[in-house]
Amino acid sequence: MYNELSGPPIDWIAPDQLTDLVDRWLPVGKGKERCVDALIRLVRALPAEEQATRGLAWLADLCIHDDRVTVDQSWSSNDWLKEIRAAVEEHGTLPEWQTLVDALVVAGNSGLAHFST
């Protein structure tokens, strides 16, 4: 057994090896805050471009179902959306980011109101 407290944590999985499975997992996680946070933990380990493209699309898919917001905020969603703001602009997904943020704010997420248009 390895003592993780004496050094950096061991990466037990390689997030880039799981990305192809996420699309199959999304229907199970829709509308569940804990699943949003689990997705963000995975996506944060990916390169910025992938976070700004696939990660953003996945988050929108988990939070919005049939044009209705089912998760307006999770423990880590606001922080992550703010963290990737520059990356979405750089990688051309700012309109999608803005649409998601605006929808979350309209649904009651006041923590992102400053970023809403």
Order of alpha helices (4+ residues) and beta strands (2+ residues): alpha-alpha-alpha-beta-beta-alpha-alpha-alpha
